[in-house]
Amino acid sequence: MKRLSRNLVRTGALLGVLAAVLALADTGPRGAAADEASFDAYADKAWVNKYGGLLVEGWWDCTDAVVNAYPKEDDRPDSVLVNINWDAYQYVGRTKVVQVSYHSGIAGECYIKDQPGPYRWSTLSAFPMGQPMWMYSSDGKFASGKVHVDVTAVGGWAIGGAYPFPNENGLYSFTQAELRAVRVK
């Protein structure tokens, strides 16, 4: 029988140690408990102005997450607030990417008691509060056409009601969308 090469033995030992570390770190799929506070937040419209700025809109609804967190209807808050953040990418030619990020300075309602969702969100400025906010890239100008948008929504601030939102991590949503940006006049 031939002896195994020293490199092969080392590689096998390293793979064994790596497998043990990953098993101890519990890197498997998240359980149902981790997903209890997720909700739906999607981008469905992208607008481009004549200066190459981008404005993204969409909808969100965290009604199911609120109902799961507050099984008794009397305990539910009057509304729940979350922040919307997004990153947009538009490919120009083979090598150039125009990219911009939006991080909300204000929270919006993803749940309103006795008013069924979904609810609309938009790219808005913190001051003056609630005005449309065009986002510009230092990489170039956005144009009408295909835009990839990564949406992250986080929060879970309960307004009114007896208890704060029970999940210590609050609410979260991570989604992606391929949109067709439309030029506004």
LOSE-362170 format. One record per residue: residue number from 1; x, y, z of N, C-alpha, C in turn; residue in three letters. Coordinates in steps of 0.05 Angstrom, whole numbers, plus 5000, padded with zeros to 4 digits. Layout:
+-----+------+------+------+------+------+------+------+------+------+------+
|  nr |  n_u |  n_v |  n_w | ca_u | ca_v | ca_w |  c_u |  c_v |  c_w | rest |
+-----+------+------+------+------+------+------+------+------+------+------+
| NUM |    X |    Y |    Z |    X |    Y |    Z |    X |    Y |    Z |  Ala |
...
+-----+------+------+------+------+------+------+------+------+------+------+
END
This chain:
+-----+------+------+------+------+------+------+------+------+------+------+
|  nr |  n_u |  n_v |  n_w | ca_u | ca_v | ca_w |  c_u |  c_v |  c_w | rest |
+-----+------+------+------+------+------+------+------+------+------+------+
|   1 | 5017 | 4976 | 5000 | 5000 | 5000 | 5000 | 5018 | 5025 | 5000 |  Met |
|   2 | 5010 | 5044 | 4984 | 5025 | 5069 | 4983 | 5019 | 5087 | 5007 |  Lys |
|   3 | 5039 | 5102 | 5015 | 5034 | 5121 | 5036 | 5021 | 5146 | 5024 |  Arg |
|   4 | 5002 | 5158 | 5040 | 4989 | 5182 | 5031 | 5009 | 5205 | 5033 |  Leu |
|   5 | 5007 | 5224 | 5015 | 5025 | 5247 | 5016 | 5019 | 5264 | 5041 |  Ser |
|   6 | 5039 | 5277 | 5050 | 5037 | 5294 | 5075 | 5016 | 5316 | 5070 |  Arg |
|   7 | 5015 | 5328 | 5047 | 4996 | 5349 | 5041 | 4967 | 5339 | 5042 |  Asn |
|   8 | 4962 | 5315 | 5032 | 4936 | 5303 | 5033 | 4927 | 5298 | 5061 |  Leu |
|   9 | 4945 | 5288 | 5078 | 4938 | 5283 | 5106 | 4932 | 5310 | 5120 |  Val |
|  10 | 4948 | 5331 | 5115 | 4943 | 5357 | 5127 | 4916 | 5368 | 5118 |  Arg |
|  11 | 4910 | 5366 | 5093 | 4885 | 5376 | 5082 | 4861 | 5361 | 5095 |  Thr |
|  12 | 4863 | 5335 | 5098 | 4842 | 5320 | 5111 | 4838 | 5329 | 5140 |  Gly |
|  13 | 4860 | 5333 | 5154 | 4859 | 5342 | 5182 | 4846 | 5369 | 5184 |  Ala |
|  14 | 4854 | 5387 | 5166 | 4842 | 5414 | 5167 | 4812 | 5414 | 5161 |  Leu |
|  15 | 4804 | 5397 | 5142 | 4776 | 5395 | 5135 | 4760 | 5383 | 5159 |  Leu |
|  16 | 4772 | 5364 | 5173 | 4759 | 5353 | 5197 | 4756 | 5374 | 5219 |  Gly |
|  17 | 4776 | 5390 | 5224 | 4774 | 5411 | 5244 | 4753 | 5432 | 5235 |  Val |
|  18 | 4753 | 5440 | 5210 | 4733 | 5459 | 5200 | 4705 | 5448 | 5203 |  Leu |
|  19 | 4700 | 5423 | 5197 | 4674 | 5411 | 5201 | 4665 | 5411 | 5230 |  Ala |
|  20 | 4684 | 5406 | 5248 | 4677 | 5406 | 5277 | 4670 | 5435 | 5286 |  Ala |
|  21 | 4686 | 5454 | 5277 | 4680 | 5482 | 5284 | 4653 | 5491 | 5274 |  Val |
|  22 | 4646 | 5485 | 5249 | 4621 | 5492 | 5238 | 4598 | 5478 | 5252 |  Leu |
|  23 | 4601 | 5453 | 5260 | 4581 | 5439 | 5275 | 4576 | 5452 | 5302 |  Ala |
|  24 | 4598 | 5460 | 5316 | 4595 | 5474 | 5341 | 4583 | 5501 | 5339 |  Leu |
|  25 | 4587 | 5515 | 5317 | 4577 | 5542 | 5313 | 4548 | 5542 | 5305 |  Ala |
|  26 | 4536 | 5519 | 5299 | 4508 | 5517 | 5292 | 4502 | 5535 | 5268 |  Asp |
|  27 | 4515 | 5529 | 5246 | 4512 | 5546 | 5222 | 4490 | 5535 | 5204 |  Thr |
|  28 | 4474 | 5516 | 5213 | 4453 | 5505 | 5197 | 4430 | 5525 | 5192 |  Gly |
|  29 | 4409 | 5516 | 5179 | 4387 | 5534 | 5173 | 4374 | 5544 | 5199 |  Pro |
|  30 | 4364 | 5568 | 5198 | 4352 | 5579 | 5222 | 4325 | 5565 | 5227 |  Arg |
|  31 | 4319 | 5563 | 5253 | 4294 | 5550 | 5261 | 4271 | 5568 | 5257 |  Gly |
|  32 | 4247 | 5558 | 5262 | 4222 | 5573 | 5259 | 4222 | 5597 | 5278 |  Ala |
|  33 | 4234 | 5595 | 5302 | 4233 | 5617 | 5321 | 4248 | 5641 | 5310 |  Ala |
|  34 | 4268 | 5638 | 5294 | 4283 | 5660 | 5283 | 4267 | 5676 | 5263 |  Ala |
|  35 | 4248 | 5662 | 5250 | 4233 | 5675 | 5229 | 4206 | 5687 | 5239 |  Asp |
|  36 | 4201 | 5686 | 5264 | 4175 | 5695 | 5274 | 4172 | 5725 | 5271 |  Glu |
|  37 | 4193 | 5740 | 5269 | 4191 | 5769 | 5267 | 4196 | 5780 | 5239 |  Ala |
|  38 | 4197 | 5762 | 5219 | 4201 | 5772 | 5192 | 4174 | 5782 | 5181 |  Ser |
|  39 | 4176 | 5799 | 5161 | 4152 | 5809 | 5148 | 4158 | 5816 | 5119 |  Phe |
|  40 | 4138 | 5824 | 5104 | 4141 | 5829 | 5076 | 4146 | 5859 | 5070 |  Asp |
|  41 | 4168 | 5865 | 5056 | 4174 | 5892 | 5047 | 4186 | 5889 | 5019 |  Ala |
|  42 | 4174 | 5901 | 4999 | 4183 | 5898 | 4971 | 4184 | 5925 | 4957 |  Tyr |
|  43 | 4203 | 5926 | 4938 | 4204 | 5949 | 4920 | 4190 | 5941 | 4895 |  Ala |
|  44 | 4173 | 5960 | 4885 | 4158 | 5953 | 4860 | 4159 | 5975 | 4839 |  Asp |
|  45 | 4170 | 5998 | 4845 | 4173 | 6020 | 4826 | 4199 | 6035 | 4829 |  Lys |
|  46 | 4211 | 6042 | 4807 | 4235 | 6058 | 4807 | 4231 | 6081 | 4787 |  Ala |
|  47 | 4238 | 6105 | 4796 | 4235 | 6129 | 4779 | 4263 | 6142 | 4776 |  Trp |
|  48 | 4268 | 6153 | 4752 | 4293 | 6167 | 4746 | 4286 | 6195 | 4738 |  Val |
|  49 | 4299 | 6216 | 4749 | 4294 | 6243 | 4740 | 4315 | 6251 | 4719 |  Asn |
|  50 | 4311 | 6275 | 4708 | 4329 | 6284 | 4685 | 4358 | 6288 | 4693 |  Lys |
|  51 | 4364 | 6289 | 4719 | 4391 | 6293 | 4729 | 4405 | 6266 | 4736 |  Tyr |
|  52 | 4390 | 6244 | 4732 | 4402 | 6218 | 4738 | 4397 | 6208 | 4767 |  Gly |
|  53 | 4379 | 6221 | 4781 | 4373 | 6213 | 4808 | 4352 | 6190 | 4808 |  Gly |
|  54 | 4352 | 6174 | 4829 | 4335 | 6151 | 4831 | 4317 | 6153 | 4855 |  Leu |
|  55 | 4291 | 6146 | 4852 | 4272 | 6145 | 4874 | 4258 | 6118 | 4872 |  Leu |
|  56 | 4257 | 6103 | 4894 | 4246 | 6076 | 4895 | 4221 | 6076 | 4913 |  Val |
|  57 | 4201 | 6062 | 4905 | 4176 | 6059 | 4921 | 4169 | 6029 | 4923 |  Glu |
|  58 | 4152 | 6023 | 4942 | 4143 | 5996 | 4946 | 4121 | 5993 | 4966 |  Gly |
|  59 | 4118 | 5969 | 4977 | 4098 | 5964 | 4997 | 4109 | 5946 | 5019 |  Trp |
|  60 | 4097 | 5947 | 5042 | 4104 | 5930 | 5064 | 4080 | 5923 | 5081 |  Trp |
|  61 | 4081 | 5902 | 5095 | 4060 | 5894 | 5113 | 4071 | 5876 | 5135 |  Asp |
|  62 | 4070 | 5885 | 5159 | 4079 | 5868 | 5182 | 4056 | 5859 | 5199 |  Cys |
|  63 | 4031 | 5858 | 5188 | 4008 | 5851 | 5203 | 4011 | 5823 | 5215 |  Thr |
|  64 | 4020 | 5803 | 5199 | 4023 | 5776 | 5209 | 4043 | 5774 | 5232 |  Asp |
|  65 | 4065 | 5789 | 5230 | 4085 | 5789 | 5252 | 4073 | 5801 | 5277 |  Ala |
|  66 | 4058 | 5822 | 5274 | 4045 | 5834 | 5298 | 4025 | 5816 | 5310 |  Val |
|  67 | 4008 | 5803 | 5294 | 3988 | 5784 | 5304 | 4002 | 5761 | 5318 |  Val |
|  68 | 4024 | 5751 | 5307 | 4039 | 5729 | 5321 | 4051 | 5738 | 5347 |  Asn |
|  69 | 4061 | 5763 | 5348 | 4074 | 5773 | 5372 | 4053 | 5780 | 5394 |  Ala |
|  70 | 4029 | 5789 | 5386 | 4008 | 5796 | 5404 | 3983 | 5780 | 5398 |  Tyr |
|  71 | 3982 | 5755 | 5408 | 3959 | 5738 | 5402 | 3932 | 5750 | 5411 |  Pro |
|  72 | 3932 | 5765 | 5433 | 3907 | 5777 | 5442 | 3904 | 5804 | 5428 |  Lys |
|  73 | 3881 | 5808 | 5415 | 3877 | 5832 | 5400 | 3878 | 5857 | 5418 |  Glu |
|  74 | 3870 | 5856 | 5443 | 3870 | 5879 | 5461 | 3899 | 5888 | 5467 |  Asp |
|  75 | 3918 | 5870 | 5465 | 3946 | 5877 | 5472 | 3961 | 5890 | 5448 |  Asp |
|  76 | 3950 | 5888 | 5424 | 3964 | 5898 | 5401 | 3967 | 5929 | 5402 |  Arg |
|  77 | 3989 | 5939 | 5392 | 3994 | 5968 | 5392 | 3976 | 5981 | 5370 |  Pro |
|  78 | 3975 | 6008 | 5372 | 3959 | 6023 | 5352 | 3973 | 6022 | 5325 |  Asp |
|  79 | 4000 | 6023 | 5325 | 4015 | 6020 | 5300 | 4043 | 6010 | 5307 |  Ser |
|  80 | 4056 | 6001 | 5286 | 4084 | 5991 | 5288 | 4100 | 6005 | 5266 |  Val |
|  81 | 4123 | 6015 | 5274 | 4140 | 6030 | 5256 | 4165 | 6014 | 5248 |  Leu |
|  82 | 4174 | 6017 | 5223 | 4199 | 6005 | 5214 | 4213 | 6025 | 5195 |  Val |
|  83 | 4239 | 6021 | 5191 | 4254 | 6037 | 5172 | 4259 | 6021 | 5147 |  Asn |
|  84 | 4259 | 6035 | 5124 | 4266 | 6022 | 5099 | 4293 | 6032 | 5090 |  Ile |
|  85 | 4309 | 6013 | 5081 | 4336 | 6020 | 5070 | 4338 | 6004 | 5044 |  Asn |
|  86 | 4352 | 6015 | 5024 | 4356 | 6001 | 4999 | 4382 | 6008 | 4986 |  Trp |
|  87 | 4392 | 5990 | 4970 | 4415 | 5994 | 4953 | 4406 | 5988 | 4924 |  Asp |
|  88 | 4413 | 6005 | 4906 | 4406 | 6001 | 4878 | 4431 | 6000 | 4860 |  Ala |
|  89 | 4429 | 5983 | 4840 | 4452 | 5978 | 4822 | 4441 | 5978 | 4793 |  Tyr |
|  90 | 4454 | 5993 | 4776 | 4447 | 5993 | 4748 | 4473 | 5988 | 4732 |  Gln |
|  91 | 4473 | 5968 | 4715 | 4496 | 5961 | 4700 | 4496 | 5977 | 4674 |  Tyr |
|  92 | 4519 | 5989 | 4668 | 4522 | 6005 | 4644 | 4545 | 5993 | 4628 |  Val |
|  93 | 4539 | 5981 | 4605 | 4559 | 5968 | 4590 | 4568 | 5942 | 4604 |  Gly |
|  94 | 4593 | 5934 | 4599 | 4603 | 5909 | 4610 | 4618 | 5914 | 4637 |  Arg |
|  95 | 4628 | 5937 | 4641 | 4646 | 5941 | 4664 | 4638 | 5961 | 4684 |  Thr |
|  96 | 4618 | 5977 | 4678 | 4611 | 5999 | 4697 | 4585 | 5993 | 4711 |  Lys |
|  97 | 4584 | 6000 | 4737 | 4560 | 5997 | 4753 | 4555 | 6024 | 4767 |  Val |
|  98 | 4530 | 6034 | 4765 | 4522 | 6058 | 4779 | 4507 | 6047 | 4804 |  Val |
|  99 | 4516 | 6057 | 4827 | 4505 | 6046 | 4853 | 4499 | 6069 | 4871 |  Gln |
| 100 | 4477 | 6066 | 4886 | 4470 | 6086 | 4907 | 4456 | 6071 | 4930 |  Val |
| 101 | 4459 | 6082 | 4954 | 4446 | 6071 | 4978 | 4428 | 6092 | 4991 |  Ser |
| 102 | 4406 | 6083 | 5002 | 4387 | 6100 | 5016 | 4383 | 6088 | 5044 |  Tyr |
| 103 | 4388 | 6104 | 5064 | 4383 | 6095 | 5092 | 4363 | 6115 | 5104 |  His |
| 104 | 4340 | 6105 | 5110 | 4318 | 6122 | 5119 | 4324 | 6137 | 5145 |  Ser |
| 105 | 4317 | 6162 | 5146 | 4319 | 6178 | 5170 | 4293 | 6179 | 5186 |  Gly |
| 106 | 4272 | 6168 | 5174 | 4246 | 6168 | 5188 | 4234 | 6140 | 5185 |  Ile |
| 107 | 4218 | 6133 | 5204 | 4204 | 6107 | 5204 | 4176 | 6110 | 5193 |  Ala |
| 108 | 4166 | 6089 | 5181 | 4139 | 6089 | 5171 | 4123 | 6067 | 5183 |  Gly |
| 109 | 4097 | 6069 | 5180 | 4079 | 6049 | 5192 | 4076 | 6024 | 5173 |  Glu |
| 110 | 4082 | 6001 | 5184 | 4078 | 5976 | 5169 | 4054 | 5961 | 5181 |  Cys |
| 111 | 4043 | 5972 | 5203 | 4018 | 5960 | 5215 | 4003 | 5983 | 5228 |  Tyr |
| 112 | 3977 | 5984 | 5222 | 3959 | 6003 | 5235 | 3935 | 5987 | 5244 |  Ile |
| 113 | 3929 | 5989 | 5270 | 3907 | 5974 | 5281 | 3881 | 5981 | 5267 |  Lys |
| 114 | 3865 | 5961 | 5260 | 3839 | 5964 | 5247 | 3840 | 5975 | 5219 |  Asp |
| 115 | 3864 | 5976 | 5207 | 3867 | 5985 | 5179 | 3884 | 5964 | 5165 |  Gln |
| 116 | 3872 | 5946 | 5150 | 3887 | 5924 | 5137 | 3908 | 5935 | 5117 |  Pro |
| 117 | 3931 | 5921 | 5116 | 3952 | 5929 | 5098 | 3948 | 5915 | 5071 |  Gly |
| 118 | 3966 | 5916 | 5053 | 3993 | 5928 | 5055 | 3993 | 5958 | 5053 |  Pro |
| 119 | 4015 | 5970 | 5061 | 4019 | 5999 | 5062 | 4041 | 6007 | 5043 |  Tyr |
| 120 | 4039 | 6030 | 5031 | 4059 | 6040 | 5013 | 4082 | 6053 | 5028 |  Arg |
| 121 | 4107 | 6050 | 5017 | 4130 | 6065 | 5027 | 4143 | 6078 | 5003 |  Trp |
| 122 | 4159 | 6099 | 5008 | 4173 | 6113 | 4987 | 4199 | 6123 | 4997 |  Ser |
| 123 | 4217 | 6132 | 4980 | 4242 | 6144 | 4988 | 4236 | 6173 | 4996 |  Thr |
| 124 | 4237 | 6178 | 5022 | 4229 | 6204 | 5033 | 4252 | 6216 | 5049 |  Leu |
| 125 | 4252 | 6243 | 5050 | 4272 | 6257 | 5066 | 4263 | 6259 | 5095 |  Ser |
| 126 | 4283 | 6261 | 5113 | 4277 | 6265 | 5141 | 4270 | 6294 | 5147 |  Ala |
| 127 | 4282 | 6312 | 5132 | 4275 | 6341 | 5135 | 4278 | 6355 | 5109 |  Phe |
| 128 | 4258 | 6369 | 5099 | 4232 | 6370 | 5110 | 4219 | 6343 | 5108 |  Pro |
| 129 | 4206 | 6335 | 5130 | 4197 | 6307 | 5133 | 4176 | 6300 | 5112 |  Met |
| 130 | 4180 | 6277 | 5100 | 4160 | 6266 | 5082 | 4162 | 6275 | 5054 |  Gly |
| 131 | 4182 | 6290 | 5046 | 4185 | 6299 | 5018 | 4200 | 6278 | 5002 |  Gln |
| 132 | 4192 | 6275 | 4976 | 4206 | 6255 | 4959 | 4236 | 6263 | 4958 |  Pro |
| 133 | 4253 | 6242 | 4959 | 4282 | 6246 | 4960 | 4295 | 6231 | 4937 |  Met |
| 134 | 4307 | 6245 | 4919 | 4321 | 6233 | 4897 | 4350 | 6227 | 4906 |  Trp |
| 135 | 4359 | 6202 | 4900 | 4385 | 6193 | 4909 | 4403 | 6194 | 4884 |  Met |
| 136 | 4427 | 6205 | 4888 | 4447 | 6208 | 4866 | 4472 | 6192 | 4872 |  Tyr |
| 137 | 4483 | 6180 | 4851 | 4507 | 6164 | 4854 | 4532 | 6179 | 4846 |  Ser |
| 138 | 4553 | 6174 | 4860 | 4579 | 6186 | 4853 | 4592 | 6171 | 4830 |  Ser |
| 139 | 4580 | 6148 | 4822 | 4590 | 6131 | 4801 | 4580 | 6139 | 4773 |  Asp |
| 140 | 4560 | 6157 | 4772 | 4548 | 6165 | 4747 | 4518 | 6170 | 4751 |  Gly |
| 141 | 4504 | 6172 | 4728 | 4476 | 6178 | 4729 | 4460 | 6152 | 4724 |  Lys |
| 142 | 4437 | 6150 | 4737 | 4418 | 6128 | 4731 | 4403 | 6136 | 4706 |  Phe |
| 143 | 4395 | 6116 | 4691 | 4379 | 6120 | 4667 | 4355 | 6102 | 4667 |  Ala |
| 144 | 4336 | 6107 | 4650 | 4313 | 6089 | 4649 | 4323 | 6062 | 4640 |  Ser |
| 145 | 4311 | 6041 | 4650 | 4320 | 6014 | 4644 | 4321 | 5997 | 4669 |  Gly |
| 146 | 4334 | 5974 | 4666 | 4335 | 5954 | 4688 | 4352 | 5964 | 4711 |  Lys |
| 147 | 4341 | 5961 | 4736 | 4354 | 5969 | 4760 | 4350 | 5946 | 4781 |  Val |
| 148 | 4371 | 5937 | 4793 | 4369 | 5917 | 4814 | 4368 | 5932 | 4841 |  His |
| 149 | 4349 | 5924 | 4859 | 4345 | 5937 | 4885 | 4345 | 5916 | 4907 |  Val |
| 150 | 4363 | 5920 | 4926 | 4363 | 5904 | 4951 | 4350 | 5920 | 4973 |  Asp |
| 151 | 4328 | 5909 | 4984 | 4312 | 5923 | 5004 | 4317 | 5910 | 5032 |  Val |
| 152 | 4323 | 5927 | 5051 | 4325 | 5918 | 5079 | 4307 | 5936 | 5096 |  Thr |
| 153 | 4289 | 5923 | 5110 | 4270 | 5938 | 5128 | 4274 | 5927 | 5156 |  Ala |
| 154 | 4279 | 5945 | 5175 | 4283 | 5937 | 5203 | 4268 | 5956 | 5221 |  Val |
| 155 | 4262 | 5947 | 5245 | 4248 | 5964 | 5264 | 4232 | 5948 | 5283 |  Gly |
| 156 | 4207 | 5956 | 5286 | 4189 | 5943 | 5304 | 4183 | 5960 | 5329 |  Gly |
| 157 | 4181 | 5986 | 5325 | 4174 | 6003 | 5347 | 4144 | 6004 | 5350 |  Trp |
| 158 | 4134 | 5995 | 5372 | 4105 | 5994 | 5377 | 4096 | 6021 | 5388 |  Ala |
| 159 | 4076 | 6033 | 5376 | 4065 | 6058 | 5385 | 4038 | 6053 | 5398 |  Ile |
| 160 | 4034 | 6062 | 5422 | 4009 | 6056 | 5437 | 4009 | 6027 | 5445 |  Gly |
| 161 | 3989 | 6019 | 5460 | 3988 | 5992 | 5470 | 4003 | 5988 | 5496 |  Gly |
| 162 | 4000 | 5965 | 5507 | 4010 | 5960 | 5534 | 4040 | 5952 | 5535 |  Ala |
| 163 | 4050 | 5940 | 5513 | 4076 | 5928 | 5514 | 4093 | 5936 | 5490 |  Tyr |
| 164 | 4119 | 5939 | 5493 | 4136 | 5943 | 5469 | 4136 | 5918 | 5452 |  Pro |
| 165 | 4147 | 5919 | 5428 | 4148 | 5896 | 5411 | 4164 | 5874 | 5426 |  Phe |
| 166 | 4154 | 5850 | 5429 | 4166 | 5829 | 5446 | 4192 | 5817 | 5436 |  Pro |
| 167 | 4197 | 5817 | 5410 | 4221 | 5805 | 5400 | 4244 | 5825 | 5403 |  Asn |
| 168 | 4265 | 5817 | 5417 | 4288 | 5835 | 5422 | 4301 | 5845 | 5397 |  Glu |
| 169 | 4300 | 5830 | 5375 | 4312 | 5839 | 5350 | 4292 | 5855 | 5333 |  Asn |
| 170 | 4268 | 5858 | 5341 | 4248 | 5873 | 5326 | 4239 | 5858 | 5301 |  Gly |
| 171 | 4232 | 5873 | 5281 | 4222 | 5863 | 5255 | 4244 | 5866 | 5234 |  Leu |
| 172 | 4244 | 5848 | 5215 | 4264 | 5851 | 5193 | 4253 | 5839 | 5167 |  Tyr |
| 173 | 4263 | 5849 | 5145 | 4256 | 5839 | 5119 | 4279 | 5844 | 5100 |  Ser |
| 174 | 4287 | 5824 | 5085 | 4308 | 5826 | 5065 | 4297 | 5815 | 5039 |  Phe |
| 175 | 4295 | 5832 | 5019 | 4285 | 5824 | 4993 | 4302 | 5836 | 4970 |  Thr |
| 176 | 4298 | 5826 | 4946 | 4311 | 5837 | 4922 | 4290 | 5840 | 4901 |  Gln |
| 177 | 4295 | 5859 | 4883 | 4276 | 5864 | 4861 | 4291 | 5872 | 4836 |  Ala |
| 178 | 4282 | 5863 | 4813 | 4292 | 5873 | 4788 | 4270 | 5891 | 4777 |  Glu |
| 179 | 4275 | 5917 | 4776 | 4255 | 5936 | 4768 | 4262 | 5949 | 4741 |  Leu |
| 180 | 4243 | 5961 | 4729 | 4248 | 5976 | 4704 | 4244 | 6005 | 4712 |  Arg |
| 181 | 4266 | 6020 | 4714 | 4265 | 6048 | 4721 | 4252 | 6064 | 4699 |  Ala |
| 182 | 4234 | 6082 | 4706 | 4219 | 6098 | 4687 | 4227 | 6127 | 4691 |  Val |
| 183 | 4232 | 6141 | 4669 | 4239 | 6170 | 4671 | 4214 | 6186 | 4676 |  Arg |
| 184 | 4217 | 6205 | 4695 | 4195 | 6223 | 4701 | 4201 | 6250 | 4687 |  Val |
| 185 | 4180 | 6264 | 4680 | 4184 | 6290 | 4666 | 4179 | 6313 | 4684 |  Lys |
+-----+------+------+------+------+------+------+------+------+------+------+
END
